[in-house]
Amino acid sequence: MALEYASTGIRVNVVSPGNVAAGSSLKVFEEDPAYREFVLRVSLGKRNSPESIADAFVFLCSPLASEISGQILSADYGSGVGNRL
């Protein structure tokens, strides 16, 4: 899609949010100790909030990201790179 729209100047990117502390995941997080342990072991030891994910979108839409297109931004506090042991 990024290639398809490149000639028009439209940038296409994706935000991959990882685990977000909202909605039904809040209930699971509170009730399942194994799930809580998994989330707390991500490399930066945090969970995303809806606001932090919105910040990633704001960044990609800003002039600061004007050279970024066709990318997947992992906004997951490092859960994709391993865990803290």
Rosetta blueprint (number, residue, H / E / L):
1 M L
2 A H
3 L H
4 E H
5 Y H
6 A H
7 S L
8 T L
9 G L
10 I L
11 R L
12 V L
13 N L
14 V E
15 V E
16 S E
17 P L
18 G L
19 N L
20 V E
21 A L
22 A L
23 G L
24 S H
25 S H
26 L H
27 K H
28 V H
29 F H
30 E H
31 E H
32 D L
33 P H
34 A H
35 Y H
36 R H
37 E H
38 F H
39 V H
40 L H
41 R L
42 V E
43 S L
44 L L
45 G L
46 K L
47 R L
48 N E
49 S L
50 P H
51 E H
52 S H
53 I H
54 A H
55 D H
56 A H
57 F H
58 V H
59 F H
60 L H
61 C H
62 S L
63 P H
64 L H
65 A H
66 S L
67 E L
68 I L
69 S L
70 G L
71 Q L
72 I E
73 L E
74 S E
75 A L
76 D L
77 Y L
78 G L
79 S H
80 G H
81 V H
82 G L
83 N E
84 R L
85 L L
